[in-house]
């Protein structure tokens, strides 16, 4: 999920919506995060 922001650098994780989960060094569920992007100039 991406969120337009002038306050943060593009690609910065703003919020973790759902924590990821590892079991014995295997990824069972990746984290779901909100990431900043630059606003459209149109």
VMD Tcl script that builds the backbone (N, CA, C; Angstrom):
set m [mol new atoms 126]
animate dup $m
set s [atomselect $m all]
$s set {name element resname resid chain x y z} {
  {N N UNK 1 A 0.859 -1.163 0.000}
  {CA C UNK 1 A 0.000 0.000 0.000}
  {C C UNK 1 A 0.907 1.229 0.000}
  {N N UNK 2 A 0.604 2.194 -0.855}
  {CA C UNK 2 A 1.407 3.412 -0.930}
  {C C UNK 2 A 0.573 4.615 -0.516}
  {N N UNK 3 A 1.250 5.583 0.106}
  {CA C UNK 3 A 0.601 6.779 0.621}
  {C C UNK 3 A 1.412 7.984 0.179}
  {N N UNK 4 A 0.772 8.957 -0.468}
  {CA C UNK 4 A 1.468 10.159 -0.924}
  {C C UNK 4 A 1.841 11.043 0.260}
  {N N UNK 5 A 3.119 11.486 0.284}
  {CA C UNK 5 A 3.596 12.294 1.400}
  {C C UNK 5 A 4.734 13.196 0.951}
  {N N UNK 6 A 4.654 14.474 1.310}
  {CA C UNK 6 A 5.752 15.418 1.088}
  {C C UNK 6 A 6.725 15.397 2.268}
  {N N UNK 7 A 6.275 14.886 3.407}
  {CA C UNK 7 A 7.060 14.926 4.639}
  {C C UNK 7 A 8.129 13.841 4.708}
  {N N UNK 8 A 7.945 12.745 3.976}
  {CA C UNK 8 A 8.847 11.600 4.081}
  {C C UNK 8 A 9.492 11.306 2.735}
  {N N UNK 9 A 10.687 10.743 2.794}
  {CA C UNK 9 A 11.398 10.333 1.584}
  {C C UNK 9 A 10.655 9.163 0.944}
  {N N UNK 10 A 10.675 9.099 -0.388}
  {CA C UNK 10 A 9.989 8.030 -1.106}
  {C C UNK 10 A 10.561 6.670 -0.709}
  {N N UNK 11 A 9.672 5.713 -0.440}
  {CA C UNK 11 A 10.088 4.368 -0.072}
  {C C UNK 11 A 10.214 4.143 1.423}
  {N N UNK 12 A 9.923 5.166 2.231}
  {CA C UNK 12 A 9.992 5.039 3.680}
  {C C UNK 12 A 8.761 4.294 4.204}
  {N N UNK 13 A 8.974 3.317 5.090}
  {CA C UNK 13 A 7.856 2.601 5.695}
  {C C UNK 13 A 7.221 3.519 6.730}
  {N N UNK 14 A 5.944 3.829 6.541}
  {CA C UNK 14 A 5.230 4.738 7.438}
  {C C UNK 14 A 4.523 3.991 8.556}
  {N N UNK 15 A 4.029 2.809 8.256}
  {CA C UNK 15 A 3.246 2.064 9.246}
  {C C UNK 15 A 3.263 0.578 8.894}
  {N N UNK 16 A 3.356 -0.265 9.918}
  {CA C UNK 16 A 3.235 -1.710 9.727}
  {C C UNK 16 A 1.778 -2.064 10.002}
  {N N UNK 17 A 1.077 -2.540 8.969}
  {CA C UNK 17 A -0.343 -2.855 9.100}
  {C C UNK 17 A -0.541 -4.272 9.636}
  {N N UNK 18 A 0.316 -5.201 9.211}
  {CA C UNK 18 A 0.243 -6.578 9.700}
  {C C UNK 18 A 1.671 -7.096 9.815}
  {N N UNK 19 A 2.021 -7.572 10.987}
  {CA C UNK 19 A 3.364 -8.061 11.247}
  {C C UNK 19 A 3.639 -9.336 10.462}
  {N N UNK 20 A 4.861 -9.454 9.951}
  {CA C UNK 20 A 5.269 -10.676 9.267}
  {C C UNK 20 A 5.589 -11.767 10.279}
  {N N UNK 21 A 5.751 -12.994 9.785}
  {CA C UNK 21 A 5.991 -14.106 10.691}
  {C C UNK 21 A 7.008 -15.067 10.106}
  {N N UNK 22 A 8.053 -15.364 10.897}
  {CA C UNK 22 A 9.071 -16.349 10.533}
  {C C UNK 22 A 8.956 -17.546 11.468}
  {N N UNK 23 A 9.215 -18.727 10.947}
  {CA C UNK 23 A 9.276 -19.937 11.758}
  {C C UNK 23 A 10.460 -20.751 11.272}
  {N N UNK 24 A 11.434 -20.968 12.160}
  {CA C UNK 24 A 12.649 -21.708 11.820}
  {C C UNK 24 A 13.325 -21.132 10.570}
  {N N UNK 25 A 13.478 -19.809 10.534}
  {CA C UNK 25 A 14.115 -19.082 9.428}
  {C C UNK 25 A 13.372 -19.220 8.104}
  {N N UNK 26 A 12.115 -19.605 8.131}
  {CA C UNK 26 A 11.287 -19.658 6.911}
  {C C UNK 26 A 10.199 -18.608 7.026}
  {N N UNK 27 A 9.984 -17.877 5.954}
  {CA C UNK 27 A 8.957 -16.843 5.931}
  {C C UNK 27 A 7.586 -17.488 5.747}
  {N N UNK 28 A 6.737 -17.335 6.749}
  {CA C UNK 28 A 5.376 -17.862 6.645}
  {C C UNK 28 A 4.404 -16.798 6.153}
  {N N UNK 29 A 4.615 -15.548 6.618}
  {CA C UNK 29 A 3.739 -14.453 6.185}
  {C C UNK 29 A 4.568 -13.171 6.125}
  {N N UNK 30 A 4.656 -12.535 4.945}
  {CA C UNK 30 A 5.387 -11.260 4.876}
  {C C UNK 30 A 4.593 -10.152 5.561}
  {N N UNK 31 A 5.295 -9.139 6.024}
  {CA C UNK 31 A 4.638 -7.994 6.644}
  {C C UNK 31 A 3.870 -7.202 5.584}
  {N N UNK 32 A 2.771 -6.597 6.008}
  {CA C UNK 32 A 2.010 -5.677 5.167}
  {C C UNK 32 A 2.281 -4.280 5.709}
  {N N UNK 33 A 2.797 -3.387 4.839}
  {CA C UNK 33 A 3.204 -2.060 5.295}
  {C C UNK 33 A 2.629 -0.961 4.420}
  {N N UNK 34 A 2.607 0.251 4.974}
  {CA C UNK 34 A 2.234 1.460 4.235}
  {C C UNK 34 A 3.531 2.187 3.920}
  {N N UNK 35 A 3.778 2.472 2.627}
  {CA C UNK 35 A 5.031 3.065 2.155}
  {C C UNK 35 A 4.754 4.424 1.546}
  {N N UNK 36 A 5.662 5.384 1.785}
  {CA C UNK 36 A 5.479 6.727 1.229}
  {C C UNK 36 A 5.885 6.773 -0.232}
  {N N UNK 37 A 5.229 7.662 -0.972}
  {CA C UNK 37 A 5.606 7.952 -2.354}
  {C C UNK 37 A 5.408 9.435 -2.581}
  {N N UNK 38 A 6.065 9.965 -3.606}
  {CA C UNK 38 A 5.939 11.386 -3.914}
  {C C UNK 38 A 4.581 11.645 -4.547}
  {N N UNK 39 A 3.949 12.765 -4.198}
  {CA C UNK 39 A 2.646 13.101 -4.795}
  {C C UNK 39 A 2.775 13.390 -6.290}
  {N N UNK 40 A 1.707 13.109 -7.029}
  {CA C UNK 40 A 1.667 13.415 -8.458}
  {C C UNK 40 A 1.661 14.931 -8.652}
  {N N UNK 41 A 2.330 15.391 -9.683}
  {CA C UNK 41 A 2.442 16.840 -9.948}
  {C C UNK 41 A 1.359 17.351 -10.883}
  {N N UNK 42 A 0.317 16.569 -11.142}
  {CA C UNK 42 A -0.720 17.001 -12.077}
  {C C UNK 42 A -1.832 17.773 -11.426}
}
mol reanalyze $m
mol bondsrecalc $m
mol representation Tube
mol addrep $m
